[in-house]
Amino acid sequence: MKLIKTCSDRWKIKEFHRELKQLTKIQSCQCRQARIQRNHIARCSFSVELSEQII
């Protein structure tokens, strides 16, 4: 039962990352500074979460 829960959680994370990449084109970010990269990723993550709530 624990294995199924773990797999289910991992699948949700994979889905989130896939959507994040497809919807925001996060992989094309050319920021060099770590702070700017973190901010960009956080904003992209927020926008994906927000779009899921709207749909």
N, C-alpha and C positions, 0 to 999 in steps of 0.2 A: 504494500500500500504506500509506503514511504517513497519507493522508486517511482510510482506513478505520479505522485505529487511533485517530486523533483523534476520529472520529465515535463510535466504540465507547466511548471514555473519557468523552466528553461525555454519551452516553446513560446511562452508569452514574451519573454525577453527577446528572442529571435525575431518574432513578429514586430515588436516595437522597433528594433534596429533596422529591419527591412523597410518599414514604413518611414522611419526617420530619413534613411538614405534616399528613398524614392521621392518623397514629398518635398524635401528641403534641399536636395543636392548637397548635403553636408560634406561629402567627400571632395568637393571642388573648392572648399574654403582654402584660401591662400594666406591666412593669418600666420604670423611667425611667433608672436609672443604668446606664452602660455595663458596669460590672463584673458587675452582677446579670444583665444580658442575656446576656453571654458565658457566665456560669455556667449559666444556664438552657438556652441553646442547646447547650452542651457536654453537659449531662446528658441532654437529649433525644436528641442524636446517639448518645450511649453506649447509651441504652435501645433505640434502633432497631437498632444493631449487635448488641446482646445478643439481641434478639428474633429477628434473622435467624439467629444461631448456634443458637438453641434449635429453630427450625423446621427 
